[in-house]
Amino acid sequence: RFRLLEEYSDTGYYVLGKRGVMIMIPLPNNEMRIGIQKCNTSDGHEHPSPNTIKRVIQERLRSFPVHELDFIGAHTYQISKSLSNTFHIPGAVLVGDAAHTVHPAGGQGMNLAIQDAQSLGALLGGGNKGDPLGGKACEQYNKQRQKELKAVLNRTHLMGQMSLTNSNSIIKSREI
């Protein structure tokens, strides 16, 4: 995380290039997150120095004003895709990251969470005659979303894997 640069305050950015993927998003409290995907070369919980992070940012987007960045903190984590076996048990329903996680390269995490809530709301709002606790609607939500999400998870995971490759043909396809 860094102090927010004003010129990046109103939009998220994806950088896909020869050196890999970088994502920049504004956060509350006048901060911004710069996510950098890299191959796992260690145990996965290293904490890179601010200078190393700035060097990688500069390599991935040469025009970015790294000299203006005010470092706040860094975190390293493993990216994985996950899909819960079920989104519904009596008395509880999962939506968003609790139900599924997707690779950030696809930019679909928040979008899918909103779709989950909309789907569940539409099914529950359909009138639960004979099913006052909404169990049937929740079961229908589970079946519907499981089917819809599998394809998205597979595509975003593939996009993330492609972003780590050193294959010249795949690198060229990222630049199109």
C-alpha positions as CSV (number, residue, x, y, z in Angstrom):
1,R,0.0,0.0,0.0
2,F,1.1,3.5,-0.7
3,R,-0.3,7.0,-0.2
4,L,-2.7,7.8,-3.0
5,L,-1.3,9.6,-6.0
6,E,-4.0,12.1,-7.1
7,E,-3.8,11.2,-10.8
8,Y,-4.7,7.6,-9.8
9,S,-7.5,8.5,-7.4
10,D,-10.6,7.7,-9.5
11,T,-9.9,4.6,-11.5
12,G,-8.4,1.1,-11.1
13,Y,-5.6,0.1,-13.6
14,Y,-4.4,-3.2,-15.0
15,V,-1.0,-3.4,-16.5
16,L,-0.4,-6.5,-18.6
17,G,3.0,-6.5,-20.3
18,K,6.2,-8.4,-20.9
19,R,7.3,-8.2,-17.3
20,G,3.9,-9.5,-15.9
21,V,0.8,-8.2,-14.3
22,M,0.3,-5.2,-12.0
23,I,-3.0,-3.9,-10.6
24,M,-3.5,-0.4,-9.1
25,I,-6.6,0.6,-7.2
26,P,-7.5,3.5,-4.9
27,L,-8.4,2.6,-1.3
28,P,-10.1,4.5,1.5
29,N,-8.0,6.8,3.7
30,N,-6.1,8.4,0.8
31,E,-4.3,5.1,0.0
32,M,-3.7,3.0,-3.1
33,R,-2.9,-0.7,-3.5
34,I,-0.4,-1.8,-6.1
35,G,-0.7,-5.5,-6.6
36,I,2.2,-7.2,-8.3
37,Q,1.9,-10.9,-9.4
38,K,5.1,-12.9,-9.4
39,C,6.1,-16.5,-9.6
40,N,6.4,-18.2,-6.3
41,T,10.2,-18.7,-5.8
42,S,10.1,-19.1,-2.0
43,D,7.9,-20.2,0.9
44,G,5.5,-17.4,-0.2
45,H,5.6,-15.1,2.9
46,E,8.6,-12.9,2.2
47,H,8.2,-9.2,2.7
48,P,10.0,-7.3,-0.1
49,S,11.6,-4.0,0.7
50,P,10.0,-0.8,-0.5
51,N,12.9,-0.2,-2.9
52,T,12.4,-3.7,-4.4
53,I,8.7,-3.0,-4.8
54,K,9.4,0.3,-6.5
55,R,11.9,-1.3,-8.8
56,V,9.4,-3.9,-9.9
57,I,6.7,-1.2,-10.5
58,Q,9.1,0.8,-12.6
59,E,10.0,-2.3,-14.7
60,R,6.3,-3.1,-15.3
61,L,5.2,0.5,-16.1
62,R,8.2,2.7,-17.0
63,S,6.0,5.9,-17.1
64,F,4.8,5.4,-13.5
65,P,6.2,8.1,-11.1
66,V,7.7,5.7,-8.5
67,H,9.7,8.6,-7.0
68,E,6.4,10.1,-5.8
69,L,5.3,6.9,-3.9
70,D,5.1,7.0,-0.2
71,F,5.3,3.4,1.1
72,I,2.8,2.3,3.8
73,G,3.1,-1.5,3.9
74,A,3.3,-4.7,2.0
75,H,1.8,-8.2,2.2
76,T,2.6,-11.3,0.2
77,Y,0.0,-14.0,-0.3
78,Q,-0.6,-17.0,-2.4
79,I,-3.3,-16.6,-5.1
80,S,-5.6,-19.6,-5.5
81,K,-8.9,-20.3,-7.0
82,S,-11.6,-21.8,-4.8
83,L,-15.2,-22.8,-5.1
84,S,-17.1,-24.0,-2.1
85,N,-18.8,-27.4,-2.6
86,T,-22.1,-25.8,-1.5
87,F,-23.2,-22.2,-1.0
88,H,-26.2,-23.2,1.2
89,I,-26.9,-25.1,4.3
90,P,-30.1,-24.7,6.3
91,G,-29.8,-21.3,8.0
92,A,-26.8,-20.0,6.1
93,V,-25.9,-18.9,2.6
94,L,-22.4,-18.0,1.2
95,V,-21.8,-15.2,-1.2
96,G,-18.7,-13.5,-2.6
97,D,-15.2,-14.5,-1.4
98,A,-16.8,-16.8,1.3
99,A,-18.2,-18.9,-1.6
100,H,-15.5,-18.5,-4.2
101,T,-12.2,-16.7,-4.9
102,V,-11.0,-15.8,-8.4
103,H,-7.6,-14.7,-9.7
104,P,-7.4,-10.9,-9.7
105,A,-6.1,-10.9,-13.3
106,G,-9.7,-11.3,-14.5
107,G,-11.0,-8.3,-12.5
108,Q,-14.1,-10.3,-11.5
109,G,-14.1,-10.7,-7.7
110,M,-16.3,-7.8,-6.7
111,N,-18.5,-8.2,-9.9
112,L,-19.2,-11.9,-9.0
113,A,-20.0,-11.0,-5.3
114,I,-22.5,-8.4,-6.5
115,Q,-24.0,-11.0,-8.9
116,D,-24.2,-13.5,-6.0
117,A,-26.2,-11.0,-3.9
118,Q,-28.4,-10.0,-6.8
119,S,-29.2,-13.6,-7.7
120,L,-29.9,-14.6,-4.1
121,G,-32.1,-11.5,-3.6
122,A,-34.1,-12.1,-6.7
123,L,-34.7,-15.8,-5.8
124,L,-35.7,-14.9,-2.2
125,G,-37.8,-12.0,-3.3
126,G,-39.9,-14.2,-5.6
127,G,-42.3,-15.1,-2.8
128,N,-41.7,-18.0,-0.6
129,K,-45.1,-19.6,-0.6
130,G,-44.9,-22.8,1.4
131,D,-41.2,-22.2,2.1
132,P,-41.1,-19.4,4.7
133,L,-37.4,-19.8,5.4
134,G,-36.4,-19.6,1.7
135,G,-34.7,-23.0,1.6
136,K,-35.9,-23.8,-1.9
137,A,-34.7,-20.4,-3.2
138,C,-31.3,-21.0,-1.5
139,E,-31.0,-24.4,-3.1
140,Q,-31.8,-22.9,-6.5
141,Y,-29.2,-20.1,-5.9
142,N,-26.6,-22.8,-5.0
143,K,-27.2,-24.7,-8.3
144,Q,-27.4,-21.7,-10.5
145,R,-24.3,-19.9,-9.1
146,Q,-22.2,-23.1,-9.0
147,K,-22.8,-23.6,-12.7
148,E,-22.2,-20.0,-13.6
149,L,-19.0,-19.6,-11.5
150,K,-17.1,-22.6,-12.7
151,A,-16.4,-21.2,-16.1
152,V,-15.4,-17.8,-14.8
153,L,-13.0,-19.3,-12.2
154,N,-11.4,-21.5,-14.9
155,R,-10.9,-18.5,-17.3
156,T,-9.5,-16.1,-14.7
157,H,-7.2,-18.8,-13.4
158,L,-5.9,-19.4,-16.9
159,M,-5.4,-15.7,-17.4
160,G,-3.4,-15.6,-14.2
161,Q,-1.2,-18.5,-15.3
162,M,-0.7,-16.9,-18.7
163,S,0.5,-13.7,-17.0
164,L,3.4,-15.7,-15.3
165,T,4.7,-17.4,-18.4
166,N,7.9,-16.6,-20.2
167,S,6.7,-18.0,-23.5
168,N,7.2,-15.5,-26.3
169,S,3.9,-16.4,-28.1
170,I,1.9,-15.9,-24.9
171,I,3.7,-12.7,-24.0
172,K,2.8,-11.4,-27.5
173,S,-0.9,-12.3,-27.0
174,R,-1.0,-10.3,-23.7
175,E,0.2,-7.2,-25.6
176,I,-2.6,-7.3,-28.2
